Amino acid sequence: MTRFDLQLRHPNGETPILVGDGVLLGEEGELQDWVRQRRVFVISSPRVLELHSQVLAPLSRQAADLHMLEVPDGEAAKSVGVAEGLWGEMLEAGGKRHSRIVAFGGGSVGDLAGFVAGCYMRGLEYVQLPTTLLAQVDASIGGKTAINLARAKNSVGLFHHPRRVIADTRLLETLPGGELRSGLIEVLKMAILSDPELFWVLERDLDGLMAGDSIALAPVVAAAAQAKIEIVERDPVERGERMLLNLGHTLGHALEAALGFQTLRHGEAVGYGILFAVGLAENRGLPLAAANRIRQLVERFELPRIPAPEVDTLIRLIGRDKKAGESGWRWVLPTDLGACEIVSDLTEAAVRHELAAFLARFEEAS
Ligand SMILES: NC(=O)c1ccc[n+]([C@@H]2O[C@H](COP(=O)([O-])OP(=O)(O)OC[C@H]3O[C@@H](n4cnc5c(N)ncnc54)[C@H](O)[C@@H]3O)[C@@H](O)[C@H]2O)c1
């Protein structure tokens, strides 16, 4: 069993983050201690429970009682109504301040469960058992929790760090190819931001990683998680450097919204966003060799073809992004492989010009 013991230090303490192939089995003792004699609420979704509920068996033996709280699969879980329903069920079942919450699912379940835990009785302890690649390398790390309002994703939430994160890459063996691609693009993002060696590993091993090989995935998840940990530790509540994690997200979020959140997975939209950022960065001196390596790697992901949205629609949506900043747009642009900068001096006219050329290129290709 490969096992990587990571640690995130944050203003409220430390969160151990355990990554590896089969680590949930090895971690039984720690988890069992944490739930012993407690009322435990497992928040999960039907698909995840159908595939993997057996890994929860040791918890049910130690907990005073274990309640399974099912929420819809995917983004539909992150609503005020679902959160309210969970609080109601927890009250009904006798949930108290010292009860425990286990988030068992992808980033949607994790964001919702963390939010529900952070608000219930002013804060319950919870652990994250992320079951998608995106959740293992990104969503479960850093303490951000959120639900969506009808008009804006992640618009209500709080920082509430889990007690521990256990990312078992064996759970990823059942993940559909599109979800693996989406998560691997977030790994690519971390590699471009700060880890040229991880970039090289992606170039070398992409085929096996895309096939969901849990042993090959373990060190890659650990490296991407470690890269995120380092950024979050330097900027725990997103005042500055943490915005780097937004690489590819400015256009990515706008594309997701323009296409109605149905056509592209989050990571796939970020893939298009990274390509666009590379174009903007080249105009400011990103070396051609680095730009080409990024483009070639993104190409190997075979992003789904999409109808090109109107430039005006995207410009409006980019302006609405909550990370756009009060005083203007911010873009994260690579300066080399393993280094990026936050740029706020790009005019709307310059972005509009680049966007028109970018959209024309992928309209030709489709
Ligand atoms: N909090 C953060 O810092 C942060 C960071 C990035 C993303 N996010 C959030 O994460 C969410 C996206 O998360 P996601 O990409 O994990 O998607 P997801 O949670 O919506 O899951 C995608 C699908 O995969 C299924 N699934 C989960 N585990 C599986 C498994 N092991 N095998 C087979 N199917 C499985 C789910 O049931 C769902 O249908 C978004 O809401 C996004 O806002 C949060």
Ligand as a Chemical Component Dictionary entry (heavy atoms), coordinates in Angstrom:
data_LIG
# 
_chem_comp.id                   LIG 
_chem_comp.type                 NON-POLYMER 
_chem_comp.pdbx_formal_charge   0 
_chem_comp.three_letter_code    LIG 
# 
loop_
_chem_comp_atom.comp_id 
_chem_comp_atom.atom_id 
_chem_comp_atom.alt_atom_id 
_chem_comp_atom.type_symbol 
_chem_comp_atom.charge 
_chem_comp_atom.model_Cartn_x 
_chem_comp_atom.model_Cartn_y 
_chem_comp_atom.model_Cartn_z 
_chem_comp_atom.pdbx_ordinal 
LIG N1  N1  N 0  -14.362 23.631 -1.530 1  
LIG C1  C1  C 0  -13.464 23.795 -2.478 2  
LIG O1  O1  O 0  -12.368 24.307 -2.230 3  
LIG C2  C2  C 0  -13.774 23.326 -3.854 4  
LIG C3  C3  C 0  -12.761 23.282 -4.820 5  
LIG C4  C4  C 0  -13.064 22.782 -6.075 6  
LIG C5  C5  C 0  -14.360 22.345 -6.376 7  
LIG N2  N2  N 1  -15.333 22.419 -5.410 8  
LIG C6  C6  C 0  -16.700 21.971 -5.681 9  
LIG O2  O2  O 0  -16.674 20.575 -5.999 10 
LIG C7  C7  C 0  -17.831 20.271 -6.760 11 
LIG C8  C8  C 0  -17.464 19.317 -7.872 12 
LIG O3  O3  O 0  -16.978 18.147 -7.286 13 
LIG P1  P1  P 0  -16.740 16.808 -8.140 14 
LIG O4  O4  O 0  -16.050 17.122 -9.395 15 
LIG O5  O5  O -1 -16.153 15.843 -7.198 16 
LIG O6  O6  O 0  -18.193 16.374 -8.615 17 
LIG P2  P2  P 0  -19.443 15.764 -7.855 18 
LIG O7  O7  O 0  -19.267 15.750 -6.386 19 
LIG O8  O8  O 0  -20.628 16.483 -8.382 20 
LIG O9  O9  O 0  -19.435 14.245 -8.349 21 
LIG C9  C9  C 0  -19.556 13.954 -9.728 22 
LIG C10 C10 C 0  -20.282 12.623 -9.929 23 
LIG O10 O10 O 0  -19.434 11.532 -9.569 24 
LIG C11 C11 C 0  -20.157 10.588 -8.781 25 
LIG N3  N3  N 0  -19.170 9.887  -7.960 26 
LIG C12 C12 C 0  -18.561 10.332 -6.842 27 
LIG N4  N4  N 0  -17.648 9.440  -6.433 28 
LIG C13 C13 C 0  -17.685 8.408  -7.304 29 
LIG C14 C14 C 0  -16.961 7.184  -7.430 30 
LIG N5  N5  N 0  -15.970 6.857  -6.596 31 
LIG N6  N6  N 0  -17.274 6.356  -8.459 32 
LIG C15 C15 C 0  -18.235 6.696  -9.356 33 
LIG N7  N7  N 0  -18.947 7.835  -9.302 34 
LIG C16 C16 C 0  -18.669 8.686  -8.288 35 
LIG C17 C17 C 0  -21.139 11.458 -8.028 36 
LIG O11 O11 O 0  -22.216 10.688 -7.569 37 
LIG C18 C18 C 0  -21.544 12.478 -9.087 38 
LIG O12 O12 O 0  -22.564 11.971 -9.892 39 
LIG C19 C19 C 0  -18.393 21.591 -7.257 40 
LIG O13 O13 O 0  -19.580 21.876 -6.569 41 
LIG C20 C20 C 0  -17.314 22.603 -6.907 42 
LIG O14 O14 O 0  -17.844 23.873 -6.619 43 
LIG C21 C21 C 0  -15.048 22.888 -4.177 44 
# 
loop_
_chem_comp_bond.comp_id 
_chem_comp_bond.atom_id_1 
_chem_comp_bond.atom_id_2 
_chem_comp_bond.value_order 
_chem_comp_bond.pdbx_ordinal 
LIG N1  C1  SING 1  
LIG C1  O1  DOUB 2  
LIG C1  C2  SING 3  
LIG C2  C3  SING 4  
LIG C2  C21 DOUB 5  
LIG C3  C4  DOUB 6  
LIG C4  C5  SING 7  
LIG C5  N2  DOUB 8  
LIG N2  C6  SING 9  
LIG N2  C21 SING 10 
LIG C6  O2  SING 11 
LIG C6  C20 SING 12 
LIG O2  C7  SING 13 
LIG C7  C8  SING 14 
LIG C7  C19 SING 15 
LIG C8  O3  SING 16 
LIG O3  P1  SING 17 
LIG P1  O4  DOUB 18 
LIG P1  O5  SING 19 
LIG P1  O6  SING 20 
LIG O6  P2  SING 21 
LIG P2  O7  DOUB 22 
LIG P2  O8  SING 23 
LIG P2  O9  SING 24 
LIG O9  C9  SING 25 
LIG C9  C10 SING 26 
LIG C10 O10 SING 27 
LIG C10 C18 SING 28 
LIG O10 C11 SING 29 
LIG C11 N3  SING 30 
LIG C11 C17 SING 31 
LIG N3  C12 SING 32 
LIG N3  C16 SING 33 
LIG C12 N4  DOUB 34 
LIG N4  C13 SING 35 
LIG C13 C14 SING 36 
LIG C13 C16 DOUB 37 
LIG C14 N5  SING 38 
LIG C14 N6  DOUB 39 
LIG N6  C15 SING 40 
LIG C15 N7  DOUB 41 
LIG N7  C16 SING 42 
LIG C17 O11 SING 43 
LIG C17 C18 SING 44 
LIG C18 O12 SING 45 
LIG C19 O13 SING 46 
LIG C19 C20 SING 47 
LIG C20 O14 SING 48 
# 
